[in-house]
């Protein structure tokens, strides 16, 4: 595997894992779909700025798939503290 192929394979894997096509990713990033496909195949080298545009699209898509955060540990959904022990004394 060439040195160009490694980042391309990673890029393709991430794009596919967030459920985007080459065309949709390219459209959102404002890049040419054919060039994105060539980068993913290891046949072209992208500039850091170009990669940044594509990475932003993929990061946004990943964030959209993340579950909504739950309450903080030790707090209920409305933010009030939970009580672990309702009784006094020791736990023997």
Wavefront OBJ file of the C-alpha trace (Angstrom):
o trace
v 0.000 0.000 0.000
v 1.432 3.383 -0.959
v 1.833 6.256 1.471
v -0.914 8.109 -0.417
v -3.354 5.255 0.051
v -3.276 5.244 3.869
v -4.995 8.608 4.460
v -7.336 7.908 1.550
v -8.447 4.599 3.049
v -9.038 6.290 6.397
v -10.988 9.075 4.727
v -13.157 6.600 2.813
v -13.779 4.539 5.950
v -14.854 7.577 7.952
v -17.043 8.903 5.143
v -18.777 5.538 4.783
v -19.157 5.118 8.547
v -21.146 8.362 8.795
v -23.301 7.288 5.864
v -22.214 9.819 3.251
v -21.569 9.181 -0.421
v -18.618 10.614 -2.319
v -20.986 12.970 -4.138
v -22.712 14.209 -0.977
v -19.430 14.688 0.883
v -17.945 16.590 -2.052
v -21.057 18.759 -2.397
v -21.041 19.705 1.286
v -17.295 20.403 1.259
v -17.358 22.313 -2.016
v -14.825 20.014 -3.686
v -14.859 17.942 -6.856
v -16.290 14.431 -6.348
v -13.772 12.969 -8.807
v -10.867 14.395 -6.816
v -12.300 13.062 -3.548
v -12.554 9.621 -5.129
v -8.949 9.880 -6.349
v -7.726 10.887 -2.864
v -9.619 7.974 -1.304
v -8.093 5.598 -3.857
v -4.595 6.890 -3.118
v -4.202 8.295 -6.620
v -4.013 11.984 -5.611
v -2.550 14.025 -2.786
v -4.752 16.620 -1.114
v -3.613 19.863 0.470
v -4.127 20.408 4.201
v -6.767 23.054 3.439
v -8.676 20.658 1.179
v -8.512 17.933 3.814
v -9.748 20.437 6.389
v -12.852 21.159 4.312
v -13.641 17.463 3.946
v -12.813 16.739 7.595
v -15.224 19.459 8.722
v -18.034 17.856 6.721
v -17.262 14.442 8.191
v -16.992 15.814 11.747
v -20.352 17.559 11.374
v -21.942 14.355 10.076
v -20.452 12.406 12.977
v -21.724 14.962 15.497
v -25.199 14.715 13.986
v -25.159 10.969 14.690
v -24.023 11.285 18.322
v -26.644 10.609 20.974
v -27.910 13.536 22.986
v -26.089 13.901 26.291
v -27.841 12.615 29.375
v -27.872 14.150 32.830
v -24.630 14.640 34.711
v -23.697 11.711 36.964
v -25.410 12.163 40.300
v -28.184 14.338 38.840
v -31.651 13.680 37.494
v -32.879 14.812 34.068
v -34.035 18.148 35.534
v -30.599 18.773 37.112
v -31.462 18.101 40.741
v -28.990 16.013 42.757
v -29.824 12.351 43.304
v -29.658 10.758 46.743
v -27.792 7.498 46.979
v -28.775 6.655 50.565
v -32.144 7.577 52.000
v -31.406 6.199 55.476
v -29.069 7.319 58.208
v -26.378 5.249 59.888
v -24.078 2.713 58.343
v -24.659 0.169 55.596
v -24.150 -3.008 57.661
l 1 2 3 4 5 6 7 8 9 10 11 12 13 14 15 16 17 18 19 20 21 22 23 24 25 26 27 28 29 30 31 32 33 34 35 36 37 38 39 40 41 42 43 44 45 46 47 48 49 50 51 52 53 54 55 56 57 58 59 60 61 62 63 64 65 66 67 68 69 70 71 72 73 74 75 76 77 78 79 80 81 82 83 84 85 86 87 88 89 90 91 92
